[in-house]
Amino acid sequence: MNSREAFGTHDSRLSGSRTRSWSDMKTFGERVRFDLLSTPSSLVLERLRPEDAGLYRCRVDFKRSPTRNARANLTVISE
């Protein structure tokens, strides 16, 4: 996985039902979803595969605050 490739976004700068999510079906298909009910919100990746391992970047844009970036390294361990 290349951390420079966007595979999903969620824009909640608008309120209520006007929030929008998008994910690239080629990358993870239906194995990825945004959990907006958890605190903090999270990205959930299900049924991990060895090729899912790699460096991921999370970018959060705010309406009235500076953008935040974070990186996470995902290691997939097979049984």
Residue, then its C-alpha position, 0 to 999 in steps of 0.5 A: m500500500n502506498s501511503r500517497e494514494a487516497f483510498g477513502t474520504h469522509d467530509s463532515r464539515l456539513s452537518g446531518s445527512r449532508t456529510r459524505s463518504w467515499s472509498d475506492m472499491k479497487t483498493f479494499g472493496e467493501r472491507v473498509r468503512f468509517d465508524l463515525l459513532s466511535t469516539p474518536s471516529s475511526l476507519v475500520l478495515e475488515r478481513l485483513r490480507p497480507e497485502d494490506a500491510g504498509l504505511y497509512r496516512c490519515r489527514v483530517d481537515f477542519k472547518r476552523s482549525p488547521t489540518r492534522n496529519a498522522r501516520a500509522n504502520l499496519t503489520v498483518i500477522s498470519e495465523 
